[in-house]
């Protein structure tokens, strides 16, 4: 029975991925991407990687989906003229005359083949005895947390996590470079729609609470900084869409502090640990629990702010330039 | 098979039926409003039945509460998004292009 479910899930994920790539309209691509992300999340759950499943559902299907939808809205005025009515899925677009040239396709095919080979090799050469599972289980008491995934992410391989926080910040910087730094001085205009306003008011504390829950229980179960950050980022995005851009109420230095404090504190802690004679990110076992909690909390706030800022900046990019020029 | 299991299976089957009906509606209904109707109403009902079935299956008060909240939040989110999509479509229909869906 479980083999059947796994098989269906595997086929579904691949099918959705293919459909997502093959879809002729942008709208289809985006919604198939949602579905693909959710199928992938289910697959991760079946594999027992609940942390990854939450992250996949929240970041890939949720956050990326929101960004894609936002991009779709930018494209839709130009696209909807060409292909009449987006919601009657009957009219075939029928334009495939701009095929990519031969060489990129060859390179793409070659790359995909190589990727497939590497994946197959990785499947075949699964280390006996579960790889590093035993080692990480053995040092779990010293890590300060009870959940092995959190122990690996924030203690044994904290370096990776630190860099991941940096990657998100880099993404935001790239958006700043493309779109210019905005000061979010948009006036508060609460959503005109009473229902939307009430729903946003209702969901803000709920999302905050649930994010905090995920953050705190990351030490003993699935959850953690990234998952919590996406929920908190969702608050920011909701408020932004509801006409209350959160960053407009805070001074610029505060925003910059919030954006960088996750990365900065992590690094500062690492240097302090080095100064006391440990390796970078080698927490003393007695304090590792509290250190991980502080690092995770700051990182979650930073990532949430970065995600919100990414969305807000992309969202603001298309607005009339003279309004945004006047803010700087 | 106890009476509890029978009820669980019945609840899950009813839930699946509503999901199926909702999906059929999305695929077959002509315009966006009736599709939204099919999607949100039927799916929320189906999810409610499945949630009730799972709560009965797990049979722990805390888990049942959590499942109830999952259903409740989904209900809120999906009905809100249904309303927003419908409102957007209505505004679009009113402004400019007068091609009624279908």
Interface residues (C-beta under 8 A of the other chain):
Chain A: X85 X87 X88 X193 X195 X196 X199 X202 X203 X206
Chain B: X31 X32 X35 X73 X76 X77 X80 X83 X84 X87 X89 X99 X101 X102
